[in-house]
Amino acid sequence: MHFPEKQVLSGIDLDVYRGQIIGYIGPNGAGKSTTLKIMLGLVEGYGGTVEIFGEDISSASPNYKKRIGYVPENADMYENLTAKEYLTFIGELYGLEEHQAANKALKMMEAFDLGHVFQKRISAFSKGMRQKVLIISSLLHDPDLIFLDEPLNGLDANSVILVKEILEELALRGKTIFYSSHIMDVVEKISNRIVLLVDGQIAADGSFEELKQLSKEGSLEAIFNQITGYDQHQDAAKLFVDTVLEGERND
């Protein structure tokens, strides 16, 4: 995939199977979000072939998107709607009946301890509450393939634990999950396969245990740093703090 004066993706070759949780990670600008948007049919002009559910998406009917759920990193919501109105609307877009969408949405809101605000306007919600509504909207129609781009933004610790359990349960029931995040400890714990993208290319692909043996590092964060070649954390932190404290030294 090329953008003007920049190659974003170069020779990505990837097979993904049912029931996998793919931790799709990489530095900023590595091409993670672009990959997801290509598979979602939101970006055109790429080279190569993308097949989802056995069909080439460049020539397939858009109906394949009905089997996909998506939480973008930054999402716009209809904030003047109540949670019930918004989720029912999303459910109907995916072919659910109004009453079915409303009933499922209420049960899922209650699982997130948000049943009491089901009839409240989203404009009054905190960032974490809105994120939970987004997650619910991506799963309401029972998708087979789920794309999550930084899905834990704004969530409290208990909600993070709940989302991790939900994703693991979905995978056990045959759902396929593409999980893109910079929160390495979460990726490490929930992914049964990790794909590391560097400069638009796959630099590593395997389970956490396989990557650990390959790099001889003890955590995904350390593996990430070794493979991406970033090892100046201490020097950069010292320089930053030295700059913060310049005024004190001058005094």
C-alpha atoms as a printed R data frame, in Angstrom:
    type eleno elety resid chain resno       x       y      z
1   ATOM     1    CA   MET     A     1   0.000   0.000  0.000
2   ATOM     2    CA   HIS     A     2   1.427   3.353 -1.097
3   ATOM     3    CA   PHE     A     3   0.443   6.814 -0.040
4   ATOM     4    CA   PRO     A     4   2.014   9.864 -1.726
5   ATOM     5    CA   GLU     A     5   5.791   9.710 -1.166
6   ATOM     6    CA   LYS     A     6   5.438   6.881  1.358
7   ATOM     7    CA   GLN     A     7   5.112   3.102  1.222
8   ATOM     8    CA   VAL     A     8   2.946   2.059  4.160
9   ATOM     9    CA   LEU     A     9   2.724  -1.720  3.642
10  ATOM    10    CA   SER     A    10   5.223  -3.897  1.811
11  ATOM    11    CA   GLY     A    11   4.617  -7.580  1.101
12  ATOM    12    CA   ILE     A    12   2.245  -8.425  3.952
13  ATOM    13    CA   ASP     A    13   1.533 -12.169  3.630
14  ATOM    14    CA   LEU     A    14  -0.762 -13.489  6.326
15  ATOM    15    CA   ASP     A    15  -3.195 -16.368  6.875
16  ATOM    16    CA   VAL     A    16  -5.604 -16.037  9.790
17  ATOM    17    CA   TYR     A    17  -7.769 -18.872 11.052
18  ATOM    18    CA   ARG     A    18 -11.046 -19.208 12.880
19  ATOM    19    CA   GLY     A    19 -10.828 -18.925 16.661
20  ATOM    20    CA   GLN     A    20  -7.519 -17.050 16.734
21  ATOM    21    CA   ILE     A    21  -6.867 -13.889 18.722
22  ATOM    22    CA   ILE     A    22  -4.247 -12.026 16.720
23  ATOM    23    CA   GLY     A    23  -2.262  -9.427 18.621
24  ATOM    24    CA   TYR     A    24  -1.388  -7.023 15.798
25  ATOM    25    CA   ILE     A    25   1.297  -4.700 17.117
26  ATOM    26    CA   GLY     A    26   3.982  -2.310 15.928
27  ATOM    27    CA   PRO     A    27   5.343   1.222 16.339
28  ATOM    28    CA   ASN     A    28   3.289   4.239 15.304
29  ATOM    29    CA   GLY     A    29   3.197   4.475 11.528
30  ATOM    30    CA   ALA     A    30   4.033   0.792 11.005
31  ATOM    31    CA   GLY     A    31   0.813   0.218  9.023
32  ATOM    32    CA   LYS     A    32  -1.435  -1.482 11.589
33  ATOM    33    CA   SER     A    33  -4.512   0.693 11.145
34  ATOM    34    CA   THR     A    34  -4.039   0.737  7.365
35  ATOM    35    CA   THR     A    35  -4.058  -3.080  7.308
36  ATOM    36    CA   LEU     A    36  -7.285  -3.171  9.303
37  ATOM    37    CA   LYS     A    37  -8.955  -0.549  7.114
38  ATOM    38    CA   ILE     A    38  -8.013  -2.450  3.943
39  ATOM    39    CA   MET     A    39  -9.619  -5.627  5.302
40  ATOM    40    CA   LEU     A    40 -12.669  -3.628  6.365
41  ATOM    41    CA   GLY     A    41 -13.049  -2.295  2.829
42  ATOM    42    CA   LEU     A    42 -12.457   1.292  3.964
43  ATOM    43    CA   VAL     A    43  -9.259   1.816  1.937
44  ATOM    44    CA   GLU     A    44  -8.803   1.070 -1.748
45  ATOM    45    CA   GLY     A    45  -5.839   1.273 -4.103
46  ATOM    46    CA   TYR     A    46  -3.775  -1.470 -2.450
47  ATOM    47    CA   GLY     A    47  -1.708  -4.047 -4.315
48  ATOM    48    CA   GLY     A    48  -2.183  -7.767 -3.843
49  ATOM    49    CA   THR     A    49  -5.179  -9.830 -2.809
50  ATOM    50    CA   VAL     A    50  -7.227  -9.822  0.386
51  ATOM    51    CA   GLU     A    51  -9.589 -12.729  0.939
52  ATOM    52    CA   ILE     A    52 -12.070 -12.817  3.806
53  ATOM    53    CA   PHE     A    53 -14.420 -15.764  4.325
54  ATOM    54    CA   GLY     A    54 -12.917 -17.233  1.137
55  ATOM    55    CA   GLU     A    55 -13.804 -14.294 -1.121
56  ATOM    56    CA   ASP     A    56 -11.638 -11.626 -2.722
57  ATOM    57    CA   ILE     A    57 -13.020  -8.456 -1.126
58  ATOM    58    CA   SER     A    58 -12.172  -6.342 -4.187
59  ATOM    59    CA   SER     A    59 -14.851  -8.171 -6.188
60  ATOM    60    CA   ALA     A    60 -17.053  -9.661 -3.474
61  ATOM    61    CA   SER     A    61 -20.439  -8.337 -2.441
62  ATOM    62    CA   PRO     A    62 -20.292  -5.908  0.507
63  ATOM    63    CA   ASN     A    63 -22.412  -8.442  2.390
64  ATOM    64    CA   TYR     A    64 -19.235  -9.883  3.945
65  ATOM    65    CA   LYS     A    65 -19.146  -6.784  6.148
66  ATOM    66    CA   LYS     A    66 -22.287  -7.968  7.927
67  ATOM    67    CA   ARG     A    67 -20.135 -10.670  9.512
68  ATOM    68    CA   ILE     A    68 -17.560  -8.159 10.782
69  ATOM    69    CA   GLY     A    69 -17.416  -6.105 13.986
70  ATOM    70    CA   TYR     A    70 -15.142  -3.084 14.353
71  ATOM    71    CA   VAL     A    71 -14.010  -0.796 17.167
72  ATOM    72    CA   PRO     A    72 -11.904   2.023 15.659
73  ATOM    73    CA   GLU     A    73  -9.261   3.848 17.659
74  ATOM    74    CA   ASN     A    74 -11.150   7.117 17.266
75  ATOM    75    CA   ALA     A    75 -14.870   6.889 16.660
76  ATOM    76    CA   ASP     A    76 -17.617   9.447 16.177
77  ATOM    77    CA   MET     A    77 -20.925   8.673 17.849
78  ATOM    78    CA   TYR     A    78 -24.391  10.159 17.601
79  ATOM    79    CA   GLU     A    79 -24.162  11.751 21.030
80  ATOM    80    CA   ASN     A    80 -27.680  13.192 21.028
81  ATOM    81    CA   LEU     A    81 -29.106   9.671 20.964
82  ATOM    82    CA   THR     A    82 -29.625   7.585 24.049
83  ATOM    83    CA   ALA     A    83 -27.622   4.382 24.386
84  ATOM    84    CA   LYS     A    84 -30.782   2.447 23.570
85  ATOM    85    CA   GLU     A    85 -31.456   4.504 20.436
86  ATOM    86    CA   TYR     A    86 -27.855   4.309 19.248
87  ATOM    87    CA   LEU     A    87 -27.415   0.576 19.792
88  ATOM    88    CA   THR     A    88 -30.825  -0.252 18.337
89  ATOM    89    CA   PHE     A    89 -29.960   1.815 15.263
90  ATOM    90    CA   ILE     A    90 -26.629  -0.008 14.844
91  ATOM    91    CA   GLY     A    91 -28.333  -3.377 15.299
92  ATOM    92    CA   GLU     A    92 -30.922  -2.562 12.645
93  ATOM    93    CA   LEU     A    93 -28.143  -1.547 10.212
94  ATOM    94    CA   TYR     A    94 -26.828  -5.107 10.551
95  ATOM    95    CA   GLY     A    95 -30.262  -6.631  9.958
96  ATOM    96    CA   LEU     A    96 -31.560  -7.179 13.491
97  ATOM    97    CA   GLU     A    97 -35.190  -6.480 14.311
98  ATOM    98    CA   GLU     A    98 -35.726  -3.411 16.494
99  ATOM    99    CA   HIS     A    99 -36.925  -5.340 19.546
100 ATOM   100    CA   GLN     A   100 -34.162  -7.929 19.166
101 ATOM   101    CA   ALA     A   101 -31.470  -5.248 18.963
102 ATOM   102    CA   ALA     A   102 -32.896  -3.387 21.976
103 ATOM   103    CA   ASN     A   103 -33.163  -6.533 24.111
104 ATOM   104    CA   LYS     A   104 -29.626  -7.701 23.291
105 ATOM   105    CA   ALA     A   105 -28.236  -4.202 23.838
106 ATOM   106    CA   LEU     A   106 -29.823  -3.898 27.285
107 ATOM   107    CA   LYS     A   107 -28.437  -7.269 28.406
108 ATOM   108    CA   MET     A   108 -24.957  -6.337 27.171
109 ATOM   109    CA   MET     A   109 -25.165  -2.919 28.855
110 ATOM   110    CA   GLU     A   110 -26.138  -4.658 32.101
111 ATOM   111    CA   ALA     A   111 -23.104  -6.946 31.799
112 ATOM   112    CA   PHE     A   112 -20.993  -3.763 31.762
113 ATOM   113    CA   ASP     A   113 -22.969  -2.409 34.747
114 ATOM   114    CA   LEU     A   114 -24.537   0.261 32.533
115 ATOM   115    CA   GLY     A   115 -28.143  -0.867 32.541
116 ATOM   116    CA   HIS     A   116 -29.153   2.199 34.566
117 ATOM   117    CA   VAL     A   117 -28.051   4.580 31.764
118 ATOM   118    CA   PHE     A   118 -29.614   2.654 28.871
119 ATOM   119    CA   GLN     A   119 -32.154   5.445 28.361
120 ATOM   120    CA   LYS     A   120 -29.632   8.282 28.932
121 ATOM   121    CA   ARG     A   121 -28.071  10.398 26.169
122 ATOM   122    CA   ILE     A   122 -24.542   9.428 25.171
123 ATOM   123    CA   SER     A   123 -23.487  13.088 25.437
124 ATOM   124    CA   ALA     A   124 -23.639  12.675 29.239
125 ATOM   125    CA   PHE     A   125 -21.389   9.579 29.236
126 ATOM   126    CA   SER     A   126 -17.767   9.470 30.377
127 ATOM   127    CA   LYS     A   127 -15.046   8.326 27.963
128 ATOM   128    CA   GLY     A   128 -15.051   4.853 29.503
129 ATOM   129    CA   MET     A   129 -18.835   4.540 29.227
130 ATOM   130    CA   ARG     A   130 -18.739   5.557 25.577
131 ATOM   131    CA   GLN     A   131 -16.017   3.000 24.905
132 ATOM   132    CA   LYS     A   132 -18.187   0.271 26.400
133 ATOM   133    CA   VAL     A   133 -21.058   1.318 24.127
134 ATOM   134    CA   LEU     A   134 -18.705   1.132 21.132
135 ATOM   135    CA   ILE     A   135 -17.589  -2.361 22.117
136 ATOM   136    CA   ILE     A   136 -21.207  -3.451 22.485
137 ATOM   137    CA   SER     A   137 -22.083  -1.939 19.089
138 ATOM   138    CA   SER     A   138 -19.297  -3.969 17.446
139 ATOM   139    CA   LEU     A   139 -20.583  -7.256 18.864
140 ATOM   140    CA   LEU     A   140 -24.348  -6.760 18.891
141 ATOM   141    CA   HIS     A   141 -24.913  -8.491 15.532
142 ATOM   142    CA   ASP     A   142 -22.867 -11.604 16.444
143 ATOM   143    CA   PRO     A   143 -19.964 -11.081 13.985
144 ATOM   144    CA   ASP     A   144 -17.579 -13.868 13.013
145 ATOM   145    CA   LEU     A   145 -14.575 -11.565 12.544
146 ATOM   146    CA   ILE     A   146 -13.833  -8.755 14.984
147 ATOM   147    CA   PHE     A   147 -11.346  -5.907 14.487
148 ATOM   148    CA   LEU     A   148 -10.360  -3.993 17.626
149 ATOM   149    CA   ASP     A   149  -8.105  -0.927 17.382
150 ATOM   150    CA   GLU     A   150  -7.073   0.196 20.901
151 ATOM   151    CA   PRO     A   151 -10.388  -1.055 22.356
152 ATOM   152    CA   LEU     A   152  -9.458  -0.450 26.009
153 ATOM   153    CA   ASN     A   153  -9.146   3.347 25.740
154 ATOM   154    CA   GLY     A   154 -10.641   4.937 28.833
155 ATOM   155    CA   LEU     A   155 -11.681   1.696 30.548
156 ATOM   156    CA   ASP     A   156 -11.128   1.152 34.256
157 ATOM   157    CA   ALA     A   157  -9.224  -1.877 35.567
158 ATOM   158    CA   ASN     A   158 -12.333  -3.987 36.223
159 ATOM   159    CA   SER     A   159 -13.700  -3.306 32.746
160 ATOM   160    CA   VAL     A   160 -10.356  -4.241 31.169
161 ATOM   161    CA   ILE     A   161 -10.513  -7.602 32.940
162 ATOM   162    CA   LEU     A   162 -14.098  -8.113 31.753
163 ATOM   163    CA   VAL     A   163 -13.238  -7.285 28.123
164 ATOM   164    CA   LYS     A   164 -10.302  -9.718 28.223
165 ATOM   165    CA   GLU     A   165 -12.643 -12.471 29.475
166 ATOM   166    CA   ILE     A   166 -15.199 -11.608 26.783
167 ATOM   167    CA   LEU     A   167 -12.594 -11.841 24.013
168 ATOM   168    CA   GLU     A   168 -11.260 -15.165 25.273
169 ATOM   169    CA   GLU     A   169 -14.807 -16.559 25.456
170 ATOM   170    CA   LEU     A   170 -15.594 -15.305 21.935
171 ATOM   171    CA   ALA     A   171 -12.475 -17.028 20.581
172 ATOM   172    CA   LEU     A   172 -13.433 -20.275 22.320
173 ATOM   173    CA   ARG     A   173 -16.756 -20.076 20.481
174 ATOM   174    CA   GLY     A   174 -15.077 -19.767 17.099
175 ATOM   175    CA   LYS     A   175 -14.844 -16.003 16.622
176 ATOM   176    CA   THR     A   176 -11.686 -14.558 15.059
177 ATOM   177    CA   ILE     A   177 -10.268 -11.409 16.627
178 ATOM   178    CA   PHE     A   178  -7.745  -8.916 15.282
179 ATOM   179    CA   TYR     A   179  -6.514  -6.968 18.296
180 ATOM   180    CA   SER     A   180  -4.309  -3.907 17.678
181 ATOM   181    CA   SER     A   181  -2.925  -2.127 20.724
182 ATOM   182    CA   HIS     A   182   0.129  -0.551 22.311
183 ATOM   183    CA   ILE     A   183  -0.720  -2.039 25.722
184 ATOM   184    CA   MET     A   184   1.740  -4.906 25.570
185 ATOM   185    CA   ASP     A   185   0.799  -6.747 28.743
186 ATOM   186    CA   VAL     A   186  -2.811  -7.122 27.567
187 ATOM   187    CA   VAL     A   187  -1.741  -8.276 24.088
188 ATOM   188    CA   GLU     A   188   0.634 -10.769 25.708
189 ATOM   189    CA   LYS     A   189  -2.083 -12.239 27.934
190 ATOM   190    CA   ILE     A   190  -4.989 -12.575 25.511
191 ATOM   191    CA   SER     A   191  -3.332 -13.328 22.154
192 ATOM   192    CA   ASN     A   192  -2.658 -16.871 20.994
193 ATOM   193    CA   ARG     A   193  -0.737 -15.402 18.079
194 ATOM   194    CA   ILE     A   194   1.220 -12.150 17.829
195 ATOM   195    CA   VAL     A   195   2.119 -10.386 14.586
196 ATOM   196    CA   LEU     A   196   4.667  -7.577 14.848
197 ATOM   197    CA   LEU     A   197   4.749  -5.019 12.059
198 ATOM   198    CA   VAL     A   198   7.817  -2.814 11.489
199 ATOM   199    CA   ASP     A   199   8.052  -0.336  8.601
200 ATOM   200    CA   GLY     A   200   5.135  -1.965  6.819
201 ATOM   201    CA   GLN     A   201   6.570  -5.487  6.966
202 ATOM   202    CA   ILE     A   202   6.004  -8.471  9.243
203 ATOM   203    CA   ALA     A   203   9.026  -8.661 11.545
204 ATOM   204    CA   ALA     A   204   7.732 -11.491 13.753
205 ATOM   205    CA   ASP     A   205   4.776 -13.886 13.740
206 ATOM   206    CA   GLY     A   206   4.066 -16.552 16.342
207 ATOM   207    CA   SER     A   207   2.813 -17.279 19.837
208 ATOM   208    CA   PHE     A   208   4.270 -15.333 22.744
209 ATOM   209    CA   GLU     A   209   6.296 -18.393 23.770
210 ATOM   210    CA   GLU     A   210   7.705 -18.731 20.235
211 ATOM   211    CA   LEU     A   211   8.649 -15.057 20.095
212 ATOM   212    CA   LYS     A   212  10.225 -15.269 23.541
213 ATOM   213    CA   GLN     A   213  12.439 -18.169 22.452
214 ATOM   214    CA   LEU     A   214  13.361 -16.296 19.301
215 ATOM   215    CA   SER     A   215  14.412 -13.104 21.058
216 ATOM   216    CA   LYS     A   216  15.516 -14.431 24.478
217 ATOM   217    CA   GLU     A   217  13.482 -11.684 26.180
218 ATOM   218    CA   GLY     A   218  11.080 -12.201 29.085
219 ATOM   219    CA   SER     A   219   8.168  -9.915 28.217
220 ATOM   220    CA   LEU     A   220   6.366  -8.840 25.057
221 ATOM   221    CA   GLU     A   221   7.438  -5.261 25.735
222 ATOM   222    CA   ALA     A   222  11.102  -6.331 25.785
223 ATOM   223    CA   ILE     A   223  10.618  -8.444 22.642
224 ATOM   224    CA   PHE     A   224   8.969  -5.467 20.956
225 ATOM   225    CA   ASN     A   225  11.853  -3.178 21.869
226 ATOM   226    CA   GLN     A   226  14.487  -5.657 20.707
227 ATOM   227    CA   ILE     A   227  12.873  -6.378 17.343
228 ATOM   228    CA   THR     A   228  12.047  -2.741 16.598
229 ATOM   229    CA   GLY     A   229  15.570  -1.736 17.626
230 ATOM   230    CA   TYR     A   230  14.511   0.790 20.249
231 ATOM   231    CA   ASP     A   231  16.814   0.566 23.238
232 ATOM   232    CA   GLN     A   232  17.291   4.175 24.304
233 ATOM   233    CA   HIS     A   233  14.533   4.335 26.930
234 ATOM   234    CA   GLN     A   234  16.794   5.117 29.845
235 ATOM   235    CA   ASP     A   235  18.822   7.718 27.955
236 ATOM   236    CA   ALA     A   236  15.691   9.360 26.556
237 ATOM   237    CA   ALA     A   237  14.019   9.411 29.974
238 ATOM   238    CA   LYS     A   238  17.107  10.917 31.604
239 ATOM   239    CA   LEU     A   239  17.354  13.620 28.928
240 ATOM   240    CA   PHE     A   240  13.663  14.415 29.316
241 ATOM   241    CA   VAL     A   241  13.828  14.709 33.110
242 ATOM   242    CA   ASP     A   242  17.069  16.701 32.919
243 ATOM   243    CA   THR     A   243  15.217  19.168 30.700
244 ATOM   244    CA   VAL     A   244  12.274  19.305 33.152
245 ATOM   245    CA   LEU     A   245  14.675  20.109 36.004
246 ATOM   246    CA   GLU     A   246  16.760  22.707 34.168
247 ATOM   247    CA   GLY     A   247  15.074  25.530 36.066
248 ATOM   248    CA   GLU     A   248  15.955  23.979 39.424
249 ATOM   249    CA   ARG     A   249  19.613  23.719 38.477
250 ATOM   250    CA   ASN     A   250  19.659  27.333 37.307
251 ATOM   251    CA   ASP     A   251  18.168  28.417 40.645
